[in-house]
Amino acid sequence: MKNETEQMSLLGAVTPGSWHDVDTLLTALSGSQPSRRQVLRVLEAAVGKVVSSLDDVRDGNSKPLNPVVLPHLKQWLSSKRHKTRIVQLSQDGVLVLSDLRGHLQLRKLESITSATITEALNELAEDLKLIPHLELQQLLTNAALNPNLEVIDLAHSALKFNPEDRTPAGFDQHPHLAELERESIHIIREAVAADEAAAMLFSLGKDSMVMLRLAQKAFAPEPIPFPLVNIDTRWKFQEMNSFREWMKTSGDFDFVHYINPTAIEQDVSPFTHGSAKHTDITKTQALRKILDENNYDFVFGGARRDEEKSRAKERVFSVRDRAHAWDPRNQRPELWNIYNTTLTNGQSMRVFPLSNWTELDIWRYLEIENIPLVPLYFAKRRAFVERNGALIMIDDERFLLEPNEKVHFESIRFRSLGCYPLSGGVESKAKNVTDIVAELEQTNVSERNSRVIDFDRGASMEQKKKEGYF
């Protein structure tokens, strides 16, 4: 067969609306069984480069897969005998499946949308692990695939955040949330009435998102009258970074993104400096610097009393001295909803509008208000190691595996977010807010139980707070 004839015949035989096996097509066209090299040569001449190896897969940002995860992913797929397909899209709108051994299937799409791709894949009857290549990572995100199909993007980098629509509920079933909302809005307004330069510490987590919604309600229809200050340690989850970039352009507010220059100069990391020193330089010192540089006097935080024993000691309006230190034995009384907002001698005030909320209250409010969240809160198959009892996700290529450490690929989610090497996940199947609420109703373990920094020897949360940590 001549190349041009083969190419034209192959493309002509690929009709929209059904899957085609390339070997079968070429055998029918040529009258003989083609070699694997002939199949790839003809197909690539017709539709472009065909990826049939995990080493050649690129993510939605055109980056190679995470080299820390990749060899373990290959071993896992092989040892579990998973039927794996690399999914890619050609320039001519042809969907190509490769089984890693060069066996290929084609499907001609009438239009290139997430819906048409999902519809085409859902016609596949086998139990398959689908590994997306390039733009397919984005197009298959949140795709409504059949239960026999699973997208495996364990070694892919995070993509641009796109909020998923959820149907909001109401306060009817949980009237106490309306009271908590009123209390928090009152606290926020009291602080702003007394401040000269307020700010909200914004960690990008679920509590920050609730606090942001409360602040929006407190001052609507006017914009929030203070900036959102995000302290970046350079070791946050990639999905948190994507969420931060989305947040910068998603509303009418002032977003301050700050990294401690010392952390950059010393290239501070949890692996090389340890969790205590890393936290001190990238979080505590960073916070103190940004507060001093901008003379913020009233600073809102999303801490809750149910999280951790030292946070349970906090007042709603918690005074800090000139050096931002906290004295747990010398706090002001708070009678009912009367707060002392007076500051003297360089003092500042940490304000905690969510003090009386519980984790379950937060999730119920998130559902009621339909608030967008970092996807890490929802269960998904992820690459992680079990280290000192914590499930630590391998989020990027900087992760340092210990000798003979096993990489797991199971469904986990995160109840609390921070620096990824210091934030442990929990085994879970909860893929939406309703599932998470049901899960939390059955647990009595604090979300902070999976935060490595809370258990640093000689550097407890209370000690960190005394030194200026939020």
N, C-alpha and C positions, 0 to 999 in steps of 0.2 A: 504494500500500500504506500502511496505517496503521502508525505506529511500533510499537505494542504487538503487532500481528499479525506484523510483520516480525521483532521480537525473539523472540517465542515460536516462530515457524516456524524461525528460524535456529538457536536452541538445540536445538529438537526434531530438526532435521536432523543435528546434530552427535552422532553415536552413538559410544560408546566403541569402541576397538579399531582405528580407522583415521584417517588424515589427511584433512582436508577443505579444499578451496580455497574461500575465502569468495566470490570473484567468481562461481565456478560455482554455489555454493549460492544466492546471491541472484538470479542470472539465472534459475535453475530456479524459484525461489519467485515471482518477479515477472513472469516472462515477457519481460523485457527486460534489456539490459546496464546495470547501475547505474553511476553516476558514482563516482569515487574518494571524493568527499565523502560520498555516500550510504552507501558501504561502511563507512567509518570511523564515521559517525553511528550506523548500526544496530549495528555490532559493539561500539562503546563503550557504547551503551545496554544491551547484553546482558551484556558481560563486564567492563566497566570501561575505564579509560584504556589506549589502545594506543600503545606506543612504536614509532615507525617512523623515528626519526632518532638518530644517535649523540650528538647534543647533548643529547638527553633521557634517555639511558641513565644509570642510577645503579648503583653497585656494591653489594656486599653490606652495606655500612655506610650505604647511602642517600646516598652522596656522589657528585657529578658526576665524570666521568672526568677524568684528569689533563690540564689544559689545555696543558701543554708537549708531551705526546705526541699529543693528539687530532687536531690538524690534519695531522700527519705520518701518523697512522694512516689517516685518511680518504684521503689522497693515495696511500698504499701499497695500500690495498684497491682503489682505483680504477685505479691504473696497472697492477697485476698482474691486473686483471679477476677478482679472487676473487669467487666467489658467496658473499655474506655474508647472514647471517640474525641479526636480534636475537631472542633467545629470552626470553620472559617467561611468567609464570604468573598467571592471573586468579584472582580470589577464589573462583570456582566450580570450581576445579580444571581449567581449560581451558588447555592449552599453546598459546601463540600464537607463530608465526614471522612476522617481517616482513622483506622483502628490501630495505628502505631506500627503496623507491619506492611503498610502500603496498600491494603485493601480499601477501596474508595467507593463512596456513594455520592450521587449528585441529586440535587433538587433545584429546578429552575423556579425562581420566585417572580410573581407578576409585579410585586412592589416590595421594596425593602423597608419594612417596619418591624418593630418588636412583635406586633400582633401576627404578621404573616410568618415570621421566623418561628414564633412559638407554635403556631398552627401546624407548620410543616414538621417540626420536631415531635409534636404530640402524636403524629401518625406512626412513629417508630414504636414497635411492640416490645422490643427487648428491654431488659433492665440495663441501663447505660449510665456511665459517668461521663459527662460532657465537659470538655476542657476548652473554653473559648479562646479564640485568637483575635488580637487587635480589637476592632470595633464590636465584635460579638460580646465582649465582656460587658459593655454598657447596655447593649440591646437585650441581653439576657438577664440583667439585673431586675429582680422582682418579677420575672416572667412567670406566668401561671402554667407551669409545666405539669404534666401528668406524674403521678407518684413513682412510676418506673424510671423517670429521668431525674438526674441530679447534676447541677452545675458545680464543677470543682474548680474554684479559683483560689485555692489555698496558698499558692505561691505568687499570685498576682498582686500588684500594688493597688492601693485604693483609688477609686475614680472620683470625679466631681460629684458632690452630694446633690441628690435630687429628692425633695421631700415626697413621701408617699402619702396619698390621700387616705384619711381615716374618717369615719363618720362620727361626729361629736355626739356626746350624750347630754345629760342634764343633771342637775343637783337633786332631783326628786328622790333617788334611792340613797343618797348620802348627804342629807341636809347639813351635817356638821362641817362639811367642806366649805359651804357658803359662809359659815361663821369664821372658820380659819382664814378664808380669803379676806373677809372684812377686817379681822385683827391684823393681818399682815399689811394690808393697804394702809391701815391707820399707823402702823409702825414706820412704814416708808415715808409717809407724809410728815410725821413728827420729826424724823431725822432731817428731812429736806428743809423743814421750817426753821431748824436750828443751825444748819450748816453754812459754811462759807464756800467750801469746795468739796462736794461729795463725789463718790465714785462707787461703782459696783464691781467687785471682783467676780470675773466671769470665767468659769473653768470649762465651759462648753458642755457640762454634764446635765443630768436630768433636773437636779435641784436649781442650777443656774437658769435653766429654761423656764422653770416654774416661777422663780423670782423675777425673771425678765417679764413674763406675762403679767404678774402682779404689779410691777412698776408701770407697765403700759396702761393698765387699768387705772392706776392711781392718778395718772396725769392726763388721760385721754380727754379731749382730742389733741392736746398738745404733745410734742415729743418728750421723751424722758429727759429731764434736766441735768443729767450727769452722764459721764462716759462709762462704757463697759471696758474694764481693764483685764486683759487676758495675759497671764504670765506663761510664757512659752519656755519649756525646759529643753527643747529640741529632741526630746525623747517621748513625745506624746504618740499615741497611735496614729497611723496614717489617716484613718477614717476621721479622727478628731481634727486633724489638719485640714482635711477636705471640708468638714463641717464648718470650721472657723472661716475659711475663705468664702463659703456660702453666706455665713452670718454677716460678714463685712458689707455685703450688698443687699441683704434681705429686708432691711428696715431703716427707719429714719432715726438712727442713733449714732453716737460718736463711739467708734471702736478703737481702743488703744491696744496694740499688740507689742509686748515688751519681752526682751531677752536680756538677762544679766550679761553685760560685756565680759565680766570675769569668767563666766561659764564658757564663753567662746574662746577667750584667751588661753584658758587652762584645759580646754577640750574636755570638760567634765562629763562623765558618763557613769551610770549605775554599775557598770562592769568593772571599770578601772579605778573608780574612787569609792565605791561602796554606796549603799543606799542612804546612809545617814549624811555623809558629806555631800553627796549629789543633791539631796533634798535641801540641805542648808544653803548651798550656793545657788542652785537654780530656782528655788522657791522662796525660802525665807529671806535671804539677802536680796533677791530680786524684788520681792514685795516691798521691803523696807526702802530700797533705792527709789522705786517708782513713786512711793508715797511721799518721800522727802522731796524729790524733784518737782512734784506738782502740788505740794502742800495740801494733799487731801486730808480733810479732818474727819469726815464721817464716811466710813467705808462699809458697804453692804457685803455680807457673805451668806452663803447658802447652807451653813452648818445647821444640823438639827440635834436636839438633845438625845434622841434615841440612837444615834449613830455610835457613840463611843463615850466612855465614862468621864473623860475630861471635858468633853463638849457638853455633857449633862450639867456641869458646874457653871457654865457660862450664863451670864445675864443676857437679856435681849439687847440692851445697850451696855456694851462691855468696854470699859475705859482702858486705854493703853498709855503708858508714860511716854516721855520725849523719845526714848529709844525703842518704842513700839513693844515694850515688854508687858506681860500680863501677870498680875498678882492675884491668884485665885482666892487668897485669904483676905483681900482688901477690896471687895466689890460693893457697889452701891445697892441699897435695898430697892426693890421694884414692887410697889404696892399696886395691885390691880393693873390698870393700864396707864399709870402715872409714871413717866420716865424722866430721870434727871439728865438733861442733855448739856449741862454746863461743862466747859473745858477750860483748864487753866494750865499755865507753865508748860506749854508745848504738848499737852495731852492730845490724843486723838481717840476716836470712838469706832469700835467695830460694832456693826448693827446686824442682828440676825433675825430677819422677818419670819423665817421658817422654824424658829426654835421649837414651837409646840406641834409641828407636823411630824408624822411618822413616815417611814418609807412607803407604807401602803397608802397613806393619804396622798403622797406625791404621785404615785402611779394612777390612782383613781382620778386625780385632778388632771394629769396629763391626758387621760382618756377623755374626760369631759370636755376639755378645752381644745382637743385635737392639736397638741403641740408637737412640732417636729423634734426628732431625736437622732443622736448618733446611732447608726445601725448596730454598733457593738452591744447594745443593750438587749438585742434580740438573738435567740439561739440560732446557730449556724455551724456547720462543720468547719472547724478551724485547726490550724497546725499549732501544737503546743507541747511543752515538756512539763513533767511533774517535778518541781524543784522545791525541796523543803516543805512539802505538803501543799504547795500552791500550784495551780495550773497556769503557767506563764506562756502567753502566746508569742510565737516567733513572727514578729510583725514586719521586720525588714532585714536587709542583708548585714546589718551591724550586730545582730544577735550572736553571742558567743556560746556555742554548745560546750558542755563539759564532756570529758572523755567517756565514750560509750553511753552517752545519754540518749534515751529513746524518744523519738518524736511521735506523738500521737495525733490522730486525725479523727476527732470525735466532735459531737455537737456540744458546744459550750456557749455561754453568754457572760456578760459582765454586769455586776450590780453596782460597781463603783469604778470610775475611770480616772486614770492618772498617767504616769509614765509607764509605757507598756512592759518593761522588764520588772516593774514593781507592783503590777496590778494583776491579781489572780482572778481567773474566771471560775465559773461554777458549771457543773454538768447540768444541762437543761434542754428541754424540748420546746420551751415557750418562745414562739415566733411572733407574737403580737402582744399588745398591751393587756388584752383580756386574759390571755394565758399567763402572763406575768403576775397579774393580780391574783389569779387562782393559785399560782405557785407560792406566792408570798403569804397567802392565808394559811398555808400549811407549814411554815417555817418559823423558828424562833432564834435563828442565827443572824447576827448583825451583818449588814453588808460590808462593814469595815473589817470583818474577819479575814477577808482575802487581800487586804492591803498590806504589802510587805513592810512599808515604812512605819506602820503602827506597832511593829514588834522589834524595832531596832534595839539592840542591847544598849542600855545607858542613854537612850535618846527616845524616851516615850513621847506620845502625843502631847501630854501635859508639859513636858520639858520643852518641846518644840514651840508650843504656844507661848510659854514664858519668854522664849527668845524672839518672838515676833511672827511665827508661823500662823497662818490663818486658822 
